[in-house]
């Protein structure tokens, strides 16, 4: 009988908490989780740390290619950096990426976005500064600094 009371009491305490904090995060994913799942890379840590963590483990460079991971530097807007998987190289200055957790507006935080355009705005065409397409405005957003690309082992 005591055990039943404990279960009922626990349910009365926990149930309101579950209702107050619905599992809205279910199905949501951050950029690191997403890129790890789809890239096959075995890296950990915040996104901006991937560049250094890949040293000696994976090839790195400044040329995009499908399957490569673009690593964004840590900044005021990206306090943990960002990673995105290259889905297509369109030309020497434009790629498409698949990434997650990019759009904090309109309840899309944690969503996966596919084939998003990214433009190289670096002076030397080395992909150290990029702009990401922002569909609601129909233009590229503000600039972000990047380290470059991490390539999967072939």
N, C-alpha and C positions, 0 to 999 in steps of 0.2 A: 504494500500500500504506500509506504514511504517513497519507494522508487517511482511509482506512478505520479505522486505529487511533485517529485523533482522534475520529471519529464514535462508535466503540465506547466509547472512554474517556469521552466526553461523556455518552453514554447511561447509562453505569454510574454516573456522578456525579449526573446530573439525575434519573434514574428514581426513586431512593430518596427524593429531595426531594419529587417529585410525589406519591408514595405517602404520605409523612409528612404532607404538607399537602394533603389532597384539596380539590377545588374545591367546597367547601361553600357558598361565597358565590354560586355560579351560581344565577340565579333570584331571588336576594335583591336587595332594592332599598331605598334610604332614602327618606324622605318627600319630599325635594327632587326627586330623580329621578322619583319617581312622579307628583307633582303637576305637574311640568313636562310630562311625557308626556301627561297626561290633561286638563290645563287649557288648553293653548295659550298660556300666559303665557311671555313671554321675559324671565325674571329669573334671576339667578345669585347665588351666595354661600350661606352658611349660612342656614337657615330664618329665624332671627330678623332677618337683614338684609333680608329681602324687603320688609318694611314701608317702610323708607327707600328701598330700591332702586326701589320702585314709584312713588315721588313724581314727579309730572310725566309719568309714562308710562301709568299706569292710575288709574282712580278708586279711592278708598278710603273706607271708611265703617264704621258700627257696626251696620248692619242685615244680617242674613243673607239670602241668596237662592241658589237652586240655581246651581252653577257658580262661586260665589265661593270664594276661598281664605281660610280662617281662619289667621291668623299668631299663633303662640304666642311669647311672650317667652322670652328666654334665662333659665335658672334653674339651680339646683344639680342638679335632676333632668334638665333639658333644656339641657345645656351648649351646644347649637347651635340651640336653639329647636325649633320644629316647625311644619309646615304641613299642612293638611288641606283637602280639597275638599268643599264642601257638596253633598250629594246630594239633600237634601230639607229643607224647613222644615216642622216639625210644628206648632209653635205659637210664641208670642212668646218663649218661654224654652227651646225644645227644637228641635234640628236633628239631622239624620243626616249623617255625613261618611264619605268614603272616604279612607283614609290608609295609609301604609306605615311599617314599622319602629317600631311603637308598643310591642308587647309583648315585653320582653326575656326573659320566663319561658317555660318549656316549649318552648324551641327555636323560638319564633315570631319572633325578631328578624329583620327584613328581609322579613316577610310583608306582604301587602296585606290590609287589613280593610275591608270594605264595609258601609255603612249602620250605622255605630257611632253610638250616641246621644251627644250632647253637650248639657249643660244650662248655661244662663246662670245664674251665681250672683252676678253683679254687683249691687250695691244699686240702681243706676240703670237696669237693663235695657239696658246698653250693650255687653254681651259682652266686658267687660275682665277678667272672671274666670269661668272655666268649670270644669266637672267632666266627665270622660269616662267613659262606661259601662265597667265592668269585668265582663265576662261570668262568669268563674269565681266571683266573689263575689256576683254577682247584684245589684250596686249600682253607684253612681257612685264613682269613685276620688277621690283628693285634688284640691284646687283648683290650677289653673294660670292665670297671668296671660297675657292676650293683648293684641295691638295693635288688632285689628279684622279687617275683611274687605277683600280686594283683589278688584275686579270686572273681569271680562274686558271688553274693548271690544266694543261691539255693532255 
